[in-house]
Amino acid sequence: MTRPGWVRVDCHLHTVDSGDAVTTIDDLAEQVQRNRLDVICVTDHNLTRAAVAAAERGIGARVIVGEEIRTKHGDLIGLFLTERIPYVLPLADVTGLIRAQGGLIYLPHPFDSGRSSLGAVAGRLCREGLADVVEVFNAKVEDQALNRQAADLARRYGLPGAAGSDAHDPEGIGAAYLEMPDFDGPTAFLAALPQAVITGEYRPHAIRYARWG
């Protein structure tokens, strides 16, 4: 049971709007209750429409509007967004647009070569002050050495770590989450992250592409 004044947060998950996921907003409402999540970051690929819809409708958990944005160097996530960011822009433009709308720059699965990850560029972003949060546990990363490498990156640059299920189906939601002091907005989120406790497990069942037929 989450301690008083703390919340359970899944920092990275997807809906059908991502194009490679099957989770609907109804599924989100069911799964946040089942997994006792208080906050979810909906981070669809290159879109914010479903995140906004879930926040407006109310699903039993607070919704942070996010977007996993494709760049030629790999994917990064903007959190606490107020506007969608195009995916065709250079990396420097993307980070600038996230910051311009008061959002946070979150580096997802930075070293997973099986996906569109930033790899060595992640270190440059951290070094140049262009990253706010590093995802140090991603539930779809099978090789835990890669999650540990992400945690080492966060420590090297004094950045807070976070965790997300990266769920593309309902059953994956809540596979990784943070328990942390409650917060109101991006500044308070960053301030509370160093106290966060990570819970996570690898979920190999999570499918990457929707099945047809």
C-alpha atoms as an extended CHARMM CRD file, in Angstrom:
* protein
*
       213  EXT
         1         1  MET       CA              0.0000000000        0.0000000000        0.0000000000  PROA      1               0.0000000000
         2         2  THR       CA              1.3650000000        3.4260000000       -0.9740000000  PROA      2               0.0000000000
         3         3  ARG       CA              2.2720000000        5.5490000000        2.0530000000  PROA      3               0.0000000000
         4         4  PRO       CA              0.2060000000        8.6770000000        2.7950000000  PROA      4               0.0000000000
         5         5  GLY       CA              1.1540000000       11.6460000000        0.6350000000  PROA      5               0.0000000000
         6         6  TRP       CA              2.8770000000        9.4340000000       -1.9370000000  PROA      6               0.0000000000
         7         7  VAL       CA              1.6960000000        8.3340000000       -5.3830000000  PROA      7               0.0000000000
         8         8  ARG       CA              2.3430000000        5.4380000000       -7.7370000000  PROA      8               0.0000000000
         9         9  VAL       CA              3.4390000000        6.6370000000      -11.2100000000  PROA      9               0.0000000000
        10        10  ASP       CA              3.9420000000        4.7530000000      -14.4940000000  PROA      10              0.0000000000
        11        11  CYS       CA              6.0980000000        7.2010000000      -16.4440000000  PROA      11              0.0000000000
        12        12  HSD       CA              5.8840000000        5.7150000000      -19.9550000000  PROA      12              0.0000000000
        13        13  LEU       CA              3.0210000000        3.9430000000      -21.7370000000  PROA      13              0.0000000000
        14        14  HSD       CA              1.1810000000        3.9210000000      -25.0550000000  PROA      14              0.0000000000
        15        15  THR       CA             -2.3380000000        3.7780000000      -26.4770000000  PROA      15              0.0000000000
        16        16  VAL       CA             -3.7290000000        2.7650000000      -29.8660000000  PROA      16              0.0000000000
        17        17  ASP       CA             -2.8400000000        6.2430000000      -31.1290000000  PROA      17              0.0000000000
        18        18  SER       CA              0.8000000000        5.1720000000      -31.1990000000  PROA      18              0.0000000000
        19        19  GLY       CA              0.0490000000        2.9320000000      -34.1790000000  PROA      19              0.0000000000
        20        20  ASP       CA              1.8970000000       -0.0370000000      -32.6640000000  PROA      20              0.0000000000
        21        21  ALA       CA             -0.2010000000       -0.4400000000      -29.5020000000  PROA      21              0.0000000000
        22        22  VAL       CA             -3.6660000000       -1.7930000000      -28.6910000000  PROA      22              0.0000000000
        23        23  THR       CA             -4.5910000000       -0.0680000000      -25.4140000000  PROA      23              0.0000000000
        24        24  THR       CA             -7.7680000000        2.0430000000      -25.4710000000  PROA      24              0.0000000000
        25        25  ILE       CA             -8.7620000000        4.7570000000      -23.0140000000  PROA      25              0.0000000000
        26        26  ASP       CA            -11.2600000000        2.3160000000      -21.5130000000  PROA      26              0.0000000000
        27        27  ASP       CA             -8.3730000000       -0.1080000000      -21.0040000000  PROA      27              0.0000000000
        28        28  LEU       CA             -6.3880000000        2.6290000000      -19.2650000000  PROA      28              0.0000000000
        29        29  ALA       CA             -9.2490000000        3.2440000000      -16.8320000000  PROA      29              0.0000000000
        30        30  GLU       CA             -9.4800000000       -0.4630000000      -16.0370000000  PROA      30              0.0000000000
        31        31  GLN       CA             -5.7520000000       -0.9990000000      -15.6240000000  PROA      31              0.0000000000
        32        32  VAL       CA             -5.0140000000        2.0280000000      -13.4250000000  PROA      32              0.0000000000
        33        33  GLN       CA             -7.6050000000        0.6990000000      -10.9880000000  PROA      33              0.0000000000
        34        34  ARG       CA             -6.2820000000       -2.8630000000      -11.1700000000  PROA      34              0.0000000000
        35        35  ASN       CA             -2.6730000000       -1.7560000000      -10.6240000000  PROA      35              0.0000000000
        36        36  ARG       CA             -3.5460000000        1.0040000000       -8.1250000000  PROA      36              0.0000000000
        37        37  LEU       CA             -1.7780000000        3.6430000000      -10.1840000000  PROA      37              0.0000000000
        38        38  ASP       CA             -2.2860000000        7.2530000000       -9.1610000000  PROA      38              0.0000000000
        39        39  VAL       CA             -0.5450000000        8.9410000000      -12.1090000000  PROA      39              0.0000000000
        40        40  ILE       CA              0.2530000000        7.7900000000      -15.6440000000  PROA      40              0.0000000000
        41        41  CYS       CA              2.2920000000        9.4600000000      -18.3550000000  PROA      41              0.0000000000
        42        42  VAL       CA              0.6640000000        8.7540000000      -21.7180000000  PROA      42              0.0000000000
        43        43  THR       CA              3.5330000000        8.9950000000      -24.1930000000  PROA      43              0.0000000000
        44        44  ASP       CA              2.2470000000        7.9920000000      -27.6050000000  PROA      44              0.0000000000
        45        45  HSD       CA              4.5530000000        8.0670000000      -30.6040000000  PROA      45              0.0000000000
        46        46  ASN       CA              4.4410000000       11.5490000000      -32.1370000000  PROA      46              0.0000000000
        47        47  LEU       CA              0.9120000000       12.3390000000      -30.8810000000  PROA      47              0.0000000000
        48        48  THR       CA             -0.7150000000       13.7480000000      -27.7340000000  PROA      48              0.0000000000
        49        49  ARG       CA             -4.3840000000       13.3490000000      -28.7010000000  PROA      49              0.0000000000
        50        50  ALA       CA             -5.1460000000       10.2760000000      -26.5700000000  PROA      50              0.0000000000
        51        51  ALA       CA             -3.2970000000       11.6790000000      -23.5610000000  PROA      51              0.0000000000
        52        52  VAL       CA             -5.3780000000       14.8540000000      -23.7040000000  PROA      52              0.0000000000
        53        53  ALA       CA             -8.5930000000       12.8440000000      -24.1570000000  PROA      53              0.0000000000
        54        54  ALA       CA             -7.7810000000       10.6010000000      -21.1850000000  PROA      54              0.0000000000
        55        55  ALA       CA             -7.0120000000       13.6250000000      -19.0050000000  PROA      55              0.0000000000
        56        56  GLU       CA            -10.2370000000       15.3890000000      -20.0050000000  PROA      56              0.0000000000
        57        57  ARG       CA            -12.4170000000       12.3250000000      -19.5790000000  PROA      57              0.0000000000
        58        58  GLY       CA            -11.0130000000       11.2000000000      -16.2360000000  PROA      58              0.0000000000
        59        59  ILE       CA             -9.8090000000        7.6150000000      -15.8770000000  PROA      59              0.0000000000
        60        60  GLY       CA             -9.2970000000        7.3170000000      -12.1250000000  PROA      60              0.0000000000
        61        61  ALA       CA             -5.6880000000        8.5160000000      -12.2640000000  PROA      61              0.0000000000
        62        62  ARG       CA             -4.0190000000       11.8160000000      -13.0970000000  PROA      62              0.0000000000
        63        63  VAL       CA             -2.7120000000       11.9270000000      -16.6550000000  PROA      63              0.0000000000
        64        64  ILE       CA              0.5170000000       13.6590000000      -17.5830000000  PROA      64              0.0000000000
        65        65  VAL       CA              0.4490000000       14.5320000000      -21.2680000000  PROA      65              0.0000000000
        66        66  GLY       CA              3.5740000000       13.2490000000      -22.9460000000  PROA      66              0.0000000000
        67        67  GLU       CA              4.8630000000       12.3390000000      -26.3840000000  PROA      67              0.0000000000
        68        68  GLU       CA              7.5770000000        9.9500000000      -27.5380000000  PROA      68              0.0000000000
        69        69  ILE       CA              9.1190000000       11.8860000000      -30.3910000000  PROA      69              0.0000000000
        70        70  ARG       CA             11.1490000000       10.3560000000      -33.1930000000  PROA      70              0.0000000000
        71        71  THR       CA             14.3120000000       12.1710000000      -34.2300000000  PROA      71              0.0000000000
        72        72  LYS       CA             17.0750000000       10.9810000000      -36.5510000000  PROA      72              0.0000000000
        73        73  HSD       CA             19.2110000000       10.3480000000      -33.4550000000  PROA      73              0.0000000000
        74        74  GLY       CA             16.5580000000        8.2610000000      -31.6800000000  PROA      74              0.0000000000
        75        75  ASP       CA             13.4640000000        8.7270000000      -29.5530000000  PROA      75              0.0000000000
        76        76  LEU       CA             13.0240000000       11.0480000000      -26.6160000000  PROA      76              0.0000000000
        77        77  ILE       CA              9.9820000000       11.8930000000      -24.5340000000  PROA      77              0.0000000000
        78        78  GLY       CA              8.5140000000       15.2390000000      -23.6190000000  PROA      78              0.0000000000
        79        79  LEU       CA              6.4510000000       15.2630000000      -20.4090000000  PROA      79              0.0000000000
        80        80  PHE       CA              3.9900000000       17.8930000000      -19.1600000000  PROA      80              0.0000000000
        81        81  LEU       CA              3.3240000000       19.0610000000      -22.7080000000  PROA      81              0.0000000000
        82        82  THR       CA              0.6760000000       21.5430000000      -23.7580000000  PROA      82              0.0000000000
        83        83  GLU       CA              1.1900000000       21.0950000000      -27.5100000000  PROA      83              0.0000000000
        84        84  ARG       CA              2.1750000000       18.2420000000      -29.8020000000  PROA      84              0.0000000000
        85        85  ILE       CA              5.7140000000       18.3880000000      -31.1620000000  PROA      85              0.0000000000
        86        86  PRO       CA              6.3320000000       17.3180000000      -34.7960000000  PROA      86              0.0000000000
        87        87  TYR       CA              8.5530000000       14.2650000000      -35.2010000000  PROA      87              0.0000000000
        88        88  VAL       CA             10.4260000000       15.4740000000      -38.2880000000  PROA      88              0.0000000000
        89        89  LEU       CA             12.4530000000       18.1540000000      -36.4930000000  PROA      89              0.0000000000
        90        90  PRO       CA             16.1630000000       18.0910000000      -35.5780000000  PROA      90              0.0000000000
        91        91  LEU       CA             16.9570000000       16.9400000000      -32.0550000000  PROA      91              0.0000000000
        92        92  ALA       CA             17.9700000000       20.4350000000      -30.8800000000  PROA      92              0.0000000000
        93        93  ASP       CA             14.6530000000       21.8360000000      -32.0740000000  PROA      93              0.0000000000
        94        94  VAL       CA             12.7210000000       19.1190000000      -30.2470000000  PROA      94              0.0000000000
        95        95  THR       CA             14.4690000000       19.7260000000      -26.9330000000  PROA      95              0.0000000000
        96        96  GLY       CA             13.9620000000       23.4610000000      -27.3670000000  PROA      96              0.0000000000
        97        97  LEU       CA             10.2400000000       23.0720000000      -28.0300000000  PROA      97              0.0000000000
        98        98  ILE       CA              9.7850000000       20.8360000000      -24.9880000000  PROA      98              0.0000000000
        99        99  ARG       CA             11.4830000000       23.3710000000      -22.7400000000  PROA      99              0.0000000000
       100       100  ALA       CA              9.6330000000       26.3000000000      -24.3700000000  PROA      100             0.0000000000
       101       101  GLN       CA              6.2770000000       24.9110000000      -23.2380000000  PROA      101             0.0000000000
       102       102  GLY       CA              7.4940000000       24.1700000000      -19.7210000000  PROA      102             0.0000000000
       103       103  GLY       CA              7.9190000000       20.4540000000      -20.3100000000  PROA      103             0.0000000000
       104       104  LEU       CA             10.5680000000       17.9910000000      -19.1850000000  PROA      104             0.0000000000
       105       105  ILE       CA             12.9980000000       16.1020000000      -21.4280000000  PROA      105             0.0000000000
       106       106  TYR       CA             12.8870000000       12.3960000000      -20.5310000000  PROA      106             0.0000000000
       107       107  LEU       CA             15.2960000000        9.8850000000      -22.0790000000  PROA      107             0.0000000000
       108       108  PRO       CA             13.5330000000        6.5290000000      -22.6160000000  PROA      108             0.0000000000
       109       109  HSD       CA             15.4210000000        3.1810000000      -22.8210000000  PROA      109             0.0000000000
       110       110  PRO       CA             18.5520000000        5.1090000000      -23.8670000000  PROA      110             0.0000000000
       111       111  PHE       CA             20.7620000000        2.0840000000      -24.5980000000  PROA      111             0.0000000000
       112       112  ASP       CA             18.3100000000       -0.4890000000      -26.0100000000  PROA      112             0.0000000000
       113       113  SER       CA             19.6440000000       -1.0970000000      -29.5170000000  PROA      113             0.0000000000
       114       114  GLY       CA             16.5430000000       -3.0930000000      -30.4330000000  PROA      114             0.0000000000
       115       115  ARG       CA             14.5000000000        0.0930000000      -30.5230000000  PROA      115             0.0000000000
       116       116  SER       CA             14.9680000000        3.6730000000      -31.6800000000  PROA      116             0.0000000000
       117       117  SER       CA             17.1180000000        4.7290000000      -28.7430000000  PROA      117             0.0000000000
       118       118  LEU       CA             19.4980000000        7.6450000000      -28.3820000000  PROA      118             0.0000000000
       119       119  GLY       CA             22.5600000000        5.5610000000      -27.5470000000  PROA      119             0.0000000000
       120       120  ALA       CA             25.7250000000        7.6690000000      -27.3160000000  PROA      120             0.0000000000
       121       121  VAL       CA             23.7160000000       10.8360000000      -28.0060000000  PROA      121             0.0000000000
       122       122  ALA       CA             22.0640000000       10.3990000000      -24.6030000000  PROA      122             0.0000000000
       123       123  GLY       CA             25.3820000000       11.1940000000      -22.9060000000  PROA      123             0.0000000000
       124       124  ARG       CA             25.7880000000       14.3530000000      -24.9660000000  PROA      124             0.0000000000
       125       125  LEU       CA             22.2960000000       15.5650000000      -24.0400000000  PROA      125             0.0000000000
       126       126  CYS       CA             23.0470000000       14.9950000000      -20.3570000000  PROA      126             0.0000000000
       127       127  ARG       CA             26.4290000000       16.6860000000      -20.5970000000  PROA      127             0.0000000000
       128       128  GLU       CA             24.9490000000       19.7230000000      -22.3430000000  PROA      128             0.0000000000
       129       129  GLY       CA             22.1120000000       20.1120000000      -19.8360000000  PROA      129             0.0000000000
       130       130  LEU       CA             19.4900000000       19.0350000000      -22.3660000000  PROA      130             0.0000000000
       131       131  ALA       CA             18.0290000000       16.1590000000      -20.3580000000  PROA      131             0.0000000000
       132       132  ASP       CA             15.9380000000       16.3190000000      -17.1900000000  PROA      132             0.0000000000
       133       133  VAL       CA             15.1560000000       12.6650000000      -16.4290000000  PROA      133             0.0000000000
       134       134  VAL       CA             16.7230000000        9.3380000000      -17.4540000000  PROA      134             0.0000000000
       135       135  GLU       CA             14.5910000000        6.2060000000      -17.6390000000  PROA      135             0.0000000000
       136       136  VAL       CA             16.6380000000        3.8060000000      -15.5200000000  PROA      136             0.0000000000
       137       137  PHE       CA             14.1100000000        0.9530000000      -15.5840000000  PROA      137             0.0000000000
       138       138  ASN       CA             12.0800000000        0.0830000000      -18.6660000000  PROA      138             0.0000000000
       139       139  ALA       CA              9.9280000000       -3.0380000000      -18.3400000000  PROA      139             0.0000000000
       140       140  LYS       CA             10.4050000000       -4.0070000000      -21.9850000000  PROA      140             0.0000000000
       141       141  VAL       CA             14.2060000000       -4.1060000000      -21.7490000000  PROA      141             0.0000000000
       142       142  GLU       CA             15.1620000000       -7.7630000000      -21.4000000000  PROA      142             0.0000000000
       143       143  ASP       CA             18.8800000000       -7.2580000000      -20.7670000000  PROA      143             0.0000000000
       144       144  GLN       CA             19.0110000000       -5.6520000000      -17.3280000000  PROA      144             0.0000000000
       145       145  ALA       CA             22.5840000000       -4.5310000000      -17.9960000000  PROA      145             0.0000000000
       146       146  LEU       CA             21.0520000000       -1.9190000000      -20.3000000000  PROA      146             0.0000000000
       147       147  ASN       CA             18.8430000000       -0.5810000000      -17.5170000000  PROA      147             0.0000000000
       148       148  ARG       CA             21.8930000000       -0.4860000000      -15.2370000000  PROA      148             0.0000000000
       149       149  GLN       CA             23.8120000000        1.3980000000      -17.9300000000  PROA      149             0.0000000000
       150       150  ALA       CA             21.0030000000        3.9770000000      -17.9820000000  PROA      150             0.0000000000
       151       151  ALA       CA             21.1720000000        4.2470000000      -14.1860000000  PROA      151             0.0000000000
       152       152  ASP       CA             24.9310000000        4.8150000000      -14.4120000000  PROA      152             0.0000000000
       153       153  LEU       CA             24.3150000000        7.5940000000      -16.9470000000  PROA      153             0.0000000000
       154       154  ALA       CA             21.8680000000        9.3150000000      -14.6010000000  PROA      154             0.0000000000
       155       155  ARG       CA             24.3150000000        9.0880000000      -11.6750000000  PROA      155             0.0000000000
       156       156  ARG       CA             27.2180000000       10.3780000000      -13.7610000000  PROA      156             0.0000000000
       157       157  TYR       CA             25.3850000000       13.6010000000      -14.5570000000  PROA      157             0.0000000000
       158       158  GLY       CA             23.4260000000       13.9500000000      -11.3260000000  PROA      158             0.0000000000
       159       159  LEU       CA             20.0570000000       13.4520000000      -13.0240000000  PROA      159             0.0000000000
       160       160  PRO       CA             17.0220000000       11.7860000000      -11.4670000000  PROA      160             0.0000000000
       161       161  GLY       CA             15.9920000000        8.3460000000      -12.6880000000  PROA      161             0.0000000000
       162       162  ALA       CA             12.4960000000        7.1660000000      -13.5100000000  PROA      162             0.0000000000
       163       163  ALA       CA             10.7080000000        3.9770000000      -14.5170000000  PROA      163             0.0000000000
       164       164  GLY       CA              7.9840000000        3.0720000000      -16.9700000000  PROA      164             0.0000000000
       165       165  SER       CA              6.2080000000        0.0240000000      -18.2830000000  PROA      165             0.0000000000
       166       166  ASP       CA              6.4760000000        1.1750000000      -21.9090000000  PROA      166             0.0000000000
       167       167  ALA       CA              3.2570000000       -0.8260000000      -22.1990000000  PROA      167             0.0000000000
       168       168  HSD       CA              1.7720000000       -1.2220000000      -25.6500000000  PROA      168             0.0000000000
       169       169  ASP       CA             -1.0330000000       -3.4790000000      -24.4070000000  PROA      169             0.0000000000
       170       170  PRO       CA             -3.2510000000       -3.3240000000      -21.3100000000  PROA      170             0.0000000000
       171       171  GLU       CA             -1.5410000000       -6.2200000000      -19.5470000000  PROA      171             0.0000000000
       172       172  GLY       CA              1.7900000000       -4.4080000000      -19.6140000000  PROA      172             0.0000000000
       173       173  ILE       CA              0.5750000000       -1.3230000000      -17.7480000000  PROA      173             0.0000000000
       174       174  GLY       CA              2.1320000000       -1.0570000000      -14.3110000000  PROA      174             0.0000000000
       175       175  ALA       CA              4.9830000000       -3.4800000000      -15.0600000000  PROA      175             0.0000000000
       176       176  ALA       CA              7.2790000000       -0.6950000000      -13.8450000000  PROA      176             0.0000000000
       177       177  TYR       CA              6.3850000000        2.3120000000      -11.7490000000  PROA      177             0.0000000000
       178       178  LEU       CA              7.6360000000        4.7810000000       -9.1630000000  PROA      178             0.0000000000
       179       179  GLU       CA              6.3720000000        5.3190000000       -5.6420000000  PROA      179             0.0000000000
       180       180  MET       CA              7.2050000000        8.9130000000       -4.8340000000  PROA      180             0.0000000000
       181       181  PRO       CA              5.9790000000       11.9920000000       -2.9490000000  PROA      181             0.0000000000
       182       182  ASP       CA              2.9670000000       13.5600000000       -4.6170000000  PROA      182             0.0000000000
       183       183  PHE       CA              3.6580000000       16.5200000000       -6.8690000000  PROA      183             0.0000000000
       184       184  ASP       CA              1.9170000000       19.2730000000       -8.7800000000  PROA      184             0.0000000000
       185       185  GLY       CA              3.5930000000       20.1080000000      -12.0580000000  PROA      185             0.0000000000
       186       186  PRO       CA              6.9990000000       19.5040000000      -13.6090000000  PROA      186             0.0000000000
       187       187  THR       CA              9.1080000000       21.4050000000      -11.0780000000  PROA      187             0.0000000000
       188       188  ALA       CA              7.6490000000       19.5020000000       -8.1350000000  PROA      188             0.0000000000
       189       189  PHE       CA              7.9320000000       16.2260000000      -10.0750000000  PROA      189             0.0000000000
       190       190  LEU       CA             11.6720000000       16.7750000000      -10.5750000000  PROA      190             0.0000000000
       191       191  ALA       CA             12.1250000000       17.7590000000       -6.9370000000  PROA      191             0.0000000000
       192       192  ALA       CA             10.3680000000       14.5900000000       -5.7260000000  PROA      192             0.0000000000
       193       193  LEU       CA             12.0850000000       12.1300000000       -8.0830000000  PROA      193             0.0000000000
       194       194  PRO       CA             15.2450000000       11.6260000000       -5.9900000000  PROA      194             0.0000000000
       195       195  GLN       CA             13.0570000000       10.0860000000       -3.2700000000  PROA      195             0.0000000000
       196       196  ALA       CA             11.2720000000        7.7310000000       -5.6760000000  PROA      196             0.0000000000
       197       197  VAL       CA             11.3220000000        3.9780000000       -5.1300000000  PROA      197             0.0000000000
       198       198  ILE       CA             11.3410000000        1.9050000000       -8.3200000000  PROA      198             0.0000000000
       199       199  THR       CA              9.3290000000       -1.2740000000       -8.7320000000  PROA      199             0.0000000000
       200       200  GLY       CA              9.6360000000       -3.1340000000      -12.0140000000  PROA      200             0.0000000000
       201       201  GLU       CA              9.8040000000       -6.4200000000      -13.8260000000  PROA      201             0.0000000000
       202       202  TYR       CA             10.5050000000       -7.4830000000      -17.3770000000  PROA      202             0.0000000000
       203       203  ARG       CA              7.2570000000       -8.2620000000      -19.2160000000  PROA      203             0.0000000000
       204       204  PRO       CA              8.1200000000      -10.3250000000      -22.3070000000  PROA      204             0.0000000000
       205       205  HSD       CA              4.4780000000      -10.7420000000      -23.2930000000  PROA      205             0.0000000000
       206       206  ALA       CA              4.0410000000       -7.1180000000      -24.3550000000  PROA      206             0.0000000000
       207       207  ILE       CA              3.3790000000       -7.0200000000      -28.0960000000  PROA      207             0.0000000000
       208       208  ARG       CA              4.8910000000       -4.3280000000      -30.2780000000  PROA      208             0.0000000000
       209       209  TYR       CA              2.4510000000       -4.2920000000      -33.1960000000  PROA      209             0.0000000000
       210       210  ALA       CA             -1.3060000000       -4.6110000000      -33.2340000000  PROA      210             0.0000000000
       211       211  ARG       CA             -2.6010000000       -7.8980000000      -34.5680000000  PROA      211             0.0000000000
       212       212  TRP       CA             -4.9250000000       -7.6690000000      -37.5370000000  PROA      212             0.0000000000
       213       213  GLY       CA             -7.9190000000       -9.9070000000      -38.1790000000  PROA      213             0.0000000000
